[in-house]
Amino acid sequence: MRRSWMIGLTTVIFAVGVAAGAALAGNPHGVHDVTVTISGNTVTASGKEAGLGDEAQVHIVLSADAACVNPGSNKPKAANKQSFSSGDDFPVQNGQANFTLTLTATFQPNCSPPMTVQFSNITVIDTTNNIQLYP
């Protein structure tokens, strides 16, 4: 009887230890939808990531393709299509990180009116944990 009680207690202690280890490891994920806004030649992404455990910081990268398009929506020349990215480190507090990143597309020659900048392939990635947060 005493031996089965000890085996049961050992099993419970082991299960609690495994569960605690998994909780400390974290489970990174986006909590709220990432908000992406476009204004002229600038893209801004804001969001929150949670489940980060005891990490000190995360590195978030905002990337997009930009094209300078004329009013007739004709395809731009190859020189007027570019990929842009912006990244930064954000502190983790209580297993969560809030972030805001801004990316500005600049062209040579300038994409000035009546031409406009059109963005595509916008992504937001936590490169620390290799997680795509948007789209």
MDTraj code that builds the backbone (N, CA, C; nanometers):
import mdtraj as md
import numpy as np

residues = "MET ARG ARG SER TRP MET ILE GLY LEU THR THR VAL ILE PHE ALA VAL GLY VAL ALA ALA GLY ALA ALA LEU ALA GLY ASN PRO HIS GLY VAL HIS ASP VAL THR VAL THR ILE SER GLY ASN THR VAL THR ALA SER GLY LYS GLU ALA GLY LEU GLY ASP GLU ALA GLN VAL HIS ILE VAL LEU SER ALA ASP ALA ALA CYS VAL ASN PRO GLY SER ASN LYS PRO LYS ALA ALA ASN LYS GLN SER PHE SER SER GLY ASP ASP PHE PRO VAL GLN ASN GLY GLN ALA ASN PHE THR LEU THR LEU THR ALA THR PHE GLN PRO ASN CYS SER PRO PRO MET THR VAL GLN PHE SER ASN ILE THR VAL ILE ASP THR THR ASN ASN ILE GLN LEU TYR PRO".split()
xyz = np.array([
    [0.0821, -0.1181, 0.0000],
    [0.0000, 0.0000, 0.0000],
    [0.0870, 0.1252, 0.0000],
    [0.1876, 0.1266, 0.0847],
    [0.2748, 0.2433, 0.0942],
    [0.3510, 0.2656, -0.0369],
    [0.3907, 0.1566, -0.1013],
    [0.4652, 0.1668, -0.2269],
    [0.3783, 0.2296, -0.3370],
    [0.2532, 0.1899, -0.3508],
    [0.1645, 0.2466, -0.4535],
    [0.1376, 0.3952, -0.4253],
    [0.1307, 0.4322, -0.2976],
    [0.1119, 0.5731, -0.2616],
    [0.2323, 0.6559, -0.3073],
    [0.3526, 0.6037, -0.2898],
    [0.4750, 0.6732, -0.3309],
    [0.4830, 0.6850, -0.4829],
    [0.4414, 0.5804, -0.5545],
    [0.4418, 0.5851, -0.7008],
    [0.3431, 0.6909, -0.7485],
    [0.2264, 0.6961, -0.6868],
    [0.1253, 0.7967, -0.7232],
    [0.1753, 0.9378, -0.6973],
    [0.2389, 0.9603, -0.5834],
    [0.2924, 1.0925, -0.5508],
    [0.4024, 1.1318, -0.6486],
    [0.4890, 1.0398, -0.6831],
    [0.5965, 1.0662, -0.7791],
    [0.5391, 1.1029, -0.9154],
    [0.4351, 1.0342, -0.9572],
    [0.3710, 1.0628, -1.0861],
    [0.3115, 1.2036, -1.0869],
    [0.2452, 1.2424, -0.9789],
    [0.1864, 1.3759, -0.9693],
    [0.2954, 1.4828, -0.9729],
    [0.4023, 1.4646, -0.9005],
    [0.5121, 1.5619, -0.8986],
    [0.5731, 1.5753, -1.0379],
    [0.5917, 1.4640, -1.1067],
    [0.6467, 1.4671, -1.2428],
    [0.5532, 1.5437, -1.3370],
    [0.4243, 1.5189, -1.3297],
    [0.3270, 1.5853, -1.4173],
    [0.3253, 1.7356, -1.3925],
    [0.3306, 1.7766, -1.2680],
    [0.3334, 1.9199, -1.2359],
    [0.4610, 1.9834, -1.2887],
    [0.5731, 1.9163, -1.2777],
    [0.7007, 1.9684, -1.3285],
    [0.6989, 1.9855, -1.4787],
    [0.6443, 1.8895, -1.5507],
    [0.6355, 1.8992, -1.6966],
    [0.5449, 2.0150, -1.7362],
    [0.4305, 2.0295, -1.6710],
    [0.3368, 2.1382, -1.7025],
    [0.3995, 2.2738, -1.6749],
    [0.4736, 2.2864, -1.5653],
    [0.5387, 2.4135, -1.5330],
    [0.6452, 2.4471, -1.6360],
    [0.7196, 2.3481, -1.6823],
    [0.8222, 2.3718, -1.7844],
    [0.7602, 2.4193, -1.9138],
    [0.6481, 2.3617, -1.9522],
    [0.5803, 2.4035, -2.0749],
    [0.5273, 2.5455, -2.0614],
    [0.4787, 2.5824, -1.9442],
    [0.4260, 2.7175, -1.9237],
    [0.5369, 2.8208, -1.9322],
    [0.6540, 2.7909, -1.8821],
    [0.7643, 2.8856, -1.8866],
    [0.8196, 2.9024, -2.0276],
    [0.8076, 2.7995, -2.1105],
    [0.8618, 2.8062, -2.2458],
    [0.7877, 2.9068, -2.3319],
    [0.6597, 2.9288, -2.3067],
    [0.5823, 3.0252, -2.3833],
    [0.5270, 2.9640, -2.5110],
    [0.4318, 3.0354, -2.5679],
    [0.3676, 2.9956, -2.6923],
    [0.3391, 3.1225, -2.7709],
    [0.4388, 3.1778, -2.8405],
    [0.4221, 3.3053, -2.9090],
    [0.3077, 3.3033, -3.0101],
    [0.2269, 3.4090, -3.0082],
    [0.1175, 3.4235, -3.1028],
    [0.0676, 3.5672, -3.1027],
    [0.0053, 3.6097, -3.2107],
    [-0.0561, 3.7413, -3.2163],
    [-0.1846, 3.7392, -3.1366],
    [-0.2037, 3.8336, -3.0480],
    [-0.3226, 3.8380, -2.9653],
    [-0.4342, 3.9097, -3.0389],
    [-0.4066, 4.0258, -3.0865],
    [-0.5039, 4.1048, -3.1599],
    [-0.4590, 4.1109, -3.3052],
    [-0.5533, 4.1350, -3.3939],
    [-0.5154, 4.1509, -3.5332],
    [-0.4164, 4.2656, -3.5455],
    [-0.3187, 4.2467, -3.6289],
    [-0.2230, 4.3523, -3.6574],
    [-0.2956, 4.4548, -3.7446],
    [-0.2857, 4.5799, -3.7083],
    [-0.3482, 4.6873, -3.7850],
    [-0.2451, 4.7446, -3.8804],
    [-0.2794, 4.7464, -4.0089],
    [-0.1916, 4.8026, -4.1108],
    [-0.2640, 4.9193, -4.1760],
    [-0.1973, 5.0353, -4.1784],
    [-0.2546, 5.1529, -4.2441],
    [-0.1568, 5.2032, -4.3495],
    [-0.2139, 5.2550, -4.4581],
    [-0.1334, 5.3102, -4.5669],
    [-0.1739, 5.4549, -4.5856],
    [-0.0742, 5.5412, -4.5903],
    [-0.0968, 5.6833, -4.6149],
    [0.0124, 5.7321, -4.7094],
    [-0.0267, 5.7593, -4.8344],
    [0.0712, 5.8039, -4.9332],
    [0.1742, 5.6960, -4.9588],
    [0.3006, 5.7269, -4.9308],
    [0.4084, 5.6302, -4.9539],
    [0.4569, 5.5649, -4.8243],
    [0.3694, 5.5627, -4.7213],
    [0.4071, 5.5083, -4.5908],
    [0.3088, 5.3999, -4.5461],
    [0.3638, 5.2908, -4.4939],
    [0.2849, 5.1829, -4.4340],
    [0.3205, 5.1779, -4.2862],
    [0.2184, 5.1671, -4.2005],
    [0.2402, 5.1535, -4.0566],
    [0.1693, 5.0277, -4.0088],
    [0.2392, 4.9465, -3.9301],
    [0.1812, 4.8253, -3.8722],
    [0.1928, 4.8338, -3.7205],
    [0.0810, 4.8088, -3.6525],
    [0.0785, 4.8077, -3.5063],
    [0.0118, 4.6793, -3.4613],
    [0.0585, 4.6241, -3.3494],
    [-0.0025, 4.5022, -3.2988],
    [0.0531, 4.4618, -3.1650],
    [0.0104, 4.3437, -3.1226],
    [0.0501, 4.2896, -2.9940],
    [0.0760, 4.1412, -3.0119],
    [0.1835, 4.0939, -2.9521],
    [0.2156, 3.9521, -2.9538],
    [0.2226, 3.9043, -2.8097],
    [0.1673, 3.7867, -2.7832],
    [0.1645, 3.7353, -2.6460],
    [0.2176, 3.5927, -2.6428],
    [0.2242, 3.5384, -2.5229],
    [0.2725, 3.4025, -2.5047],
    [0.4228, 3.3926, -2.5203],
    [0.4930, 3.5011, -2.4899],
    [0.6366, 3.5069, -2.5155],
    [0.7218, 3.4524, -2.4012],
    [0.6598, 3.4094, -2.2934],
    [0.7369, 3.3510, -2.1839],
    [0.8324, 3.4515, -2.1230],
    [0.9572, 3.4085, -2.0997],
    [1.0538, 3.4946, -2.0309],
    [1.1538, 3.5595, -2.1263],
    [1.1170, 3.5744, -2.2556],
    [1.2064, 3.6425, -2.3500],
    [1.2222, 3.7887, -2.3100],
    [1.3383, 3.8448, -2.3343],
    [1.3626, 3.9856, -2.3021],
    [1.3061, 4.0784, -2.4086],
    [1.3150, 4.0362, -2.5349],
    [1.2675, 4.1196, -2.6455],
    [1.2408, 4.0322, -2.7669],
    [1.1675, 4.0898, -2.8630],
    [1.1442, 4.0235, -2.9907],
    [1.1816, 4.1204, -3.1017],
    [1.2213, 4.0660, -3.2162],
    [1.2544, 4.1478, -3.3328],
    [1.1414, 4.1323, -3.4336],
    [1.0741, 4.2430, -3.4638],
    [0.9611, 4.2436, -3.5564],
    [1.0045, 4.3144, -3.6845],
    [0.9664, 4.2570, -3.8011],
    [1.0014, 4.3144, -3.9307],
    [0.8741, 4.3348, -4.0127],
    [0.8583, 4.4560, -4.0661],
    [0.7504, 4.4917, -4.1580],
    [0.8112, 4.4975, -4.2975],
    [0.7543, 4.4223, -4.3928],
    [0.8047, 4.4206, -4.5309],
    [0.6899, 4.4444, -4.6272],
    [0.7216, 4.5062, -4.7415],
    [0.6206, 4.5294, -4.8453],
    [0.6888, 4.5558, -4.9779],
    [0.6173, 4.5255, -5.0851],
    [0.6592, 4.5641, -5.2191],
    [0.5845, 4.6921, -5.2529],
    [0.6529, 4.7853, -5.3184],
    [0.5905, 4.9119, -5.3554],
    [0.6141, 4.9375, -5.5037],
    [0.5124, 4.9932, -5.5685],
    [0.5219, 5.0268, -5.7102],
    [0.4685, 5.1676, -5.7307],
    [0.5350, 5.2405, -5.8166],
    [0.4922, 5.3751, -5.8528],
    [0.4059, 5.3599, -5.9785],
    [0.2757, 5.3902, -5.9650],
    [0.1795, 5.3637, -6.0711],
    [0.1230, 5.4950, -6.1242],
    [0.1072, 5.5016, -6.2589],
    [0.0521, 5.6235, -6.3175],
    [-0.1008, 5.6201, -6.3113],
    [-0.1681, 5.7326, -6.3389],
    [-0.3139, 5.7385, -6.3255],
    [-0.3872, 5.6383, -6.4147],
    [-0.3279, 5.5944, -6.5253],
    [-0.3919, 5.4977, -6.6132],
    [-0.3740, 5.3551, -6.5654],
    [-0.3149, 5.3348, -6.4474],
    [-0.2884, 5.2037, -6.3876],
    [-0.1998, 5.1161, -6.4755],
    [-0.1166, 5.1812, -6.5569],
    [-0.0229, 5.1051, -6.6385],
    [0.0852, 5.0455, -6.5512],
    [0.1419, 4.9377, -6.5963],
    [0.2482, 4.8727, -6.5214],
    [0.3685, 4.9659, -6.5112],
    [0.4257, 4.9786, -6.3921],
    [0.5431, 5.0647, -6.3775],
    [0.6672, 5.0003, -6.4381],
    [0.7637, 5.0843, -6.4673],
    [0.8920, 5.0337, -6.5151],
    [0.9605, 4.9580, -6.4016],
    [1.0513, 4.8703, -6.4365],
    [1.1186, 4.7882, -6.3354],
    [1.1864, 4.8731, -6.2290],
    [1.2371, 4.9907, -6.2668],
    [1.3059, 5.0770, -6.1706],
    [1.2087, 5.1349, -6.0680],
    [1.0790, 5.1321, -6.0994],
    [0.9795, 5.1879, -6.0081],
    [0.9090, 5.0807, -5.9261],
    [0.9655, 4.9615, -5.9180],
    [0.9147, 4.8543, -5.8315],
    [1.0265, 4.8151, -5.7372],
    [0.9985, 4.8186, -5.6089],
    [1.1020, 4.7853, -5.5112],
    [1.0413, 4.7166, -5.3903],
    [1.1248, 4.6412, -5.3187],
    [1.0867, 4.5823, -5.1910],
    [1.1474, 4.6666, -5.0802],
    [1.0696, 4.6893, -4.9762],
    [1.1147, 4.7693, -4.8630],
    [1.0890, 4.6915, -4.7346],
    [1.1697, 4.7181, -4.6321],
    [1.1455, 4.6569, -4.5014],
    [1.1956, 4.7481, -4.3909],
    [1.1355, 4.7291, -4.2745],
    [1.1719, 4.8048, -4.1561],
    [1.1591, 4.7105, -4.0373],
    [1.2566, 4.7099, -3.9487],
    [1.2519, 4.6208, -3.8337],
    [1.3065, 4.6862, -3.7091],
    [1.2660, 4.6334, -3.5946],
    [1.3141, 4.6877, -3.4678],
    [1.2924, 4.5831, -3.3581],
    [1.3605, 4.6038, -3.2454],
    [1.3448, 4.5185, -3.1277],
    [1.2424, 4.5823, -3.0348],
    [1.1537, 4.4991, -2.9787],
    [1.0510, 4.5470, -2.8870],
    [1.0599, 4.4688, -2.7574],
    [1.0548, 4.5392, -2.6427],
    [1.0684, 4.4712, -2.5137],
    [0.9465, 4.3853, -2.4825],
    [0.9719, 4.2752, -2.4121],
    [0.8657, 4.1861, -2.3668],
    [0.8405, 4.2151, -2.2197],
    [0.7143, 4.2411, -2.1863],
    [0.6756, 4.2639, -2.0473],
    [0.5574, 4.1734, -2.0163],
    [0.5697, 4.0950, -1.9108],
    [0.4652, 4.0000, -1.8723],
    [0.4278, 3.9076, -1.9873],
    [0.5267, 3.8655, -2.0659],
    [0.5035, 3.7716, -2.1749],
    [0.4389, 3.8321, -2.2982],
    [0.4313, 3.9683, -2.3050],
    [0.3674, 4.0353, -2.4178],
    [0.4568, 4.1449, -2.4731],
    [0.4423, 4.1705, -2.6036],
    [0.5161, 4.2797, -2.6673],
    [0.4193, 4.3581, -2.7559],
    [0.4154, 4.4889, -2.7370],
    [0.3398, 4.5783, -2.8248],
    [0.4382, 4.6390, -2.9234],
    [0.3946, 4.6559, -3.0489],
    [0.4859, 4.7099, -3.1486],
    [0.4149, 4.8019, -3.2458],
    [0.4913, 4.8973, -3.2987],
    [0.4494, 4.9838, -3.4085],
    [0.5715, 5.0053, -3.4965],
    [0.5564, 4.9736, -3.6241],
    [0.6642, 4.9923, -3.7215],
    [0.6133, 5.0746, -3.8384],
    [0.7002, 5.1601, -3.8912],
    [0.6660, 5.2418, -4.0076],
    [0.7680, 5.2167, -4.1174],
    [0.7170, 5.2067, -4.2394],
    [0.8003, 5.1826, -4.3566],
    [0.7635, 5.2879, -4.4608],
    [0.8630, 5.3556, -4.5159],
    [0.8383, 5.4579, -4.6179],
    [0.9077, 5.4174, -4.7469],
    [0.8297, 5.4154, -4.8556],
    [0.8838, 5.3819, -4.9876],
    [0.9345, 5.5081, -5.0541],
    [1.0599, 5.5049, -5.0952],
    [1.1192, 5.6183, -5.1673],
    [1.1727, 5.5689, -5.3010],
    [1.1499, 5.6457, -5.4030],
    [1.1908, 5.6080, -5.5384],
    [1.2822, 5.7144, -5.5974],
    [1.3698, 5.6716, -5.6866],
    [1.4532, 5.7625, -5.7651],
    [1.4283, 5.7321, -5.9120],
    [1.3672, 5.8161, -5.9917],
    [1.3156, 5.9478, -5.9531],
    [1.1940, 5.9336, -5.8622],
    [1.1573, 6.0457, -5.8004],
    [1.0459, 6.0468, -5.7065],
    [0.9168, 6.0008, -5.7717],
    [0.8314, 5.9417, -5.6923],
    [0.6977, 5.9019, -5.7356],
    [0.6041, 6.0163, -5.6964],
    [0.5971, 6.1160, -5.7832],
    [0.5196, 6.2354, -5.7492],
    [0.3918, 6.2411, -5.8329],
    [0.2912, 6.3148, -5.7841],
    [0.1632, 6.3232, -5.8546],
    [0.1846, 6.3619, -5.9999],
    [0.1086, 6.3044, -6.0871],
    [-0.0127, 6.2243, -6.0655],
    [0.0163, 6.0768, -6.0372],
    [0.1424, 6.0356, -6.0275],
    [0.1765, 5.8973, -5.9946],
    [0.1469, 5.8726, -5.8460],
    [0.1145, 5.7469, -5.8116],
    [0.0880, 5.7114, -5.6723],
    [0.1626, 5.5828, -5.6381],
    [0.1871, 5.5641, -5.5092],
    [0.2529, 5.4423, -5.4611],
    [0.1448, 5.3403, -5.4273],
    [0.1608, 5.2188, -5.4783],
    [0.0718, 5.1086, -5.4441],
    [0.1544, 4.9998, -5.3775],
    [0.1063, 4.9549, -5.2616],
    [0.1767, 4.8513, -5.1852],
    [0.1118, 4.7152, -5.2078],
    [0.1954, 4.6113, -5.2029],
    [0.1471, 4.4734, -5.2097],
    [0.2390, 4.3861, -5.1254],
    [0.1973, 4.2624, -5.1036],
    [0.2786, 4.1651, -5.0280],
    [0.3253, 4.2196, -4.8934],
    [0.2356, 4.2829, -4.8199],
    [0.2694, 4.3371, -4.6878],
    [0.2725, 4.2222, -4.5872],
    [0.3839, 4.2101, -4.5143],
    [0.3969, 4.1077, -4.4110],
    [0.4564, 4.1668, -4.2846],
    [0.4181, 4.1089, -4.1706],
    [0.4773, 4.1430, -4.0413],
    [0.5213, 4.0109, -3.9795],
    [0.6509, 4.0009, -3.9466],
    [0.7080, 3.8755, -3.8975],
    [0.7868, 3.8994, -3.7695],
    [0.7655, 3.8113, -3.6726],
    [0.8492, 3.8059, -3.5530],
    [0.9660, 3.7148, -3.5900],
    [1.0817, 3.7729, -3.6190],
    [1.1966, 3.6930, -3.6621],
    [1.2636, 3.6205, -3.5448],
    [1.2382, 3.6646, -3.4227],
    [1.2937, 3.5960, -3.3052],
    [1.2346, 3.4559, -3.2938],
    [1.1029, 3.4460, -3.3168],
    [1.0330, 3.3183, -3.3023],
    [0.9882, 3.2596, -3.4360],
    [1.0248, 3.3268, -3.5461],
    [0.9893, 3.2832, -3.6809],
    [0.8380, 3.2632, -3.6956],
    [0.7619, 3.3678, -3.6597],
    [0.6159, 3.3635, -3.6667],
    [0.5663, 3.4781, -3.7535],
    [0.4836, 3.4466, -3.8519],
    [0.4227, 3.5511, -3.9343],
    [0.2975, 3.6007, -3.8616],
    [0.2942, 3.7303, -3.8320],
    [0.1833, 3.7905, -3.7610],
    [0.0802, 3.8542, -3.8544],
    [0.1217, 3.8892, -3.9771],
    [0.0315, 3.9495, -4.0748],
    [0.0814, 3.9157, -4.2133],
    [0.0027, 3.8819, -4.3106],
    [-0.1440, 3.8724, -4.3056],
    [-0.1872, 3.7411, -4.2512],
])
top = md.Topology()
chain = top.add_chain()
for i, resn in enumerate(residues, 1):
    res = top.add_residue(resn, chain, resSeq=i)
    for name in ("N", "CA", "C"):
        top.add_atom(name, md.element.get_by_symbol(name[0]), res)
traj = md.Trajectory(xyz[None], top)
